[in-house]
Amino acid sequence: MRTEYKGRGTASRSILCSPAGAARPAAAVERPFTVLCMVIYPVLDIQHGLVVRGAGGERSLYRPIESPLVSSPEPLCVARAFREHFGLERLYVADLDALGGAPPAEHVFSALREDGFRLLVDAGVRSARDALVLADLGVDEVVAALETLPSPAALGEVVAAIGPARTVFSLDLRA
């Protein structure tokens, strides 16, 4: 399989990829470089049951999204547009209401899961119990964030409750 890599400027380099995904420079390339694979998670910021567009972290200014991809800010409509247009089925869902202390938008997560999406959810987990609620809904990965956990011990309890493979620790430090 041959793919093109556009580096800085106008030069392009060809890469030959083996079936196992290992990449090696094509013979014409003089110096090797690394090709990294990544998972892309489109973000759905959910507020009052709708996908919203952020405004510099000022949540009172957030408004339902307007996009040429979709005619509705309903989470399932937006998620389906990501799948239809970009082939993306993994979503990062930030439940802004839950992050502010409200109950998680369980109906939103359930609808997305029932439609086949894989979810990484940040819903203001503060305890192992909170994480278990999300895990029981079928959320694939649960964000346990520094800014919402009450202590390092709480992170350990979340990991013990749902397992390390389903726990994503979010470390947000301000300089």
C-alpha angles and dihedrals in degrees: 000000000000124000130177122237118199111205128182114317120006100308117114129197129203121227126198113212124200119222089256089061097251111139130211130178117262115252092258093061112094100201127033124238134183127255113208125202119215141179115237117214116190109212124236110194103199121201123166089351096304135098108252137192115238123237107202094300092302097129095187087066096050114118133186110278123258114203139163087228096064139018097214136053090217108129095232092050092050092046091050090051090054089052095044097045102032107017091241117152100162115083136188104215118194110193099205094185092054090046086058093052103271122125114277120268093252093167090057093050092046093050092050093048092047088055091055102261122144111224137212102187131196105191103152097272108198100165145018088260091058090050092049091054090057093043090051089055088058097256105164098212129015123208114226103190130200091227095057104034113093094215146351088260089061090059089054090051092051091051091048091050101048103014133250094271091062097041121088114187113211114205112194113177123177118212 
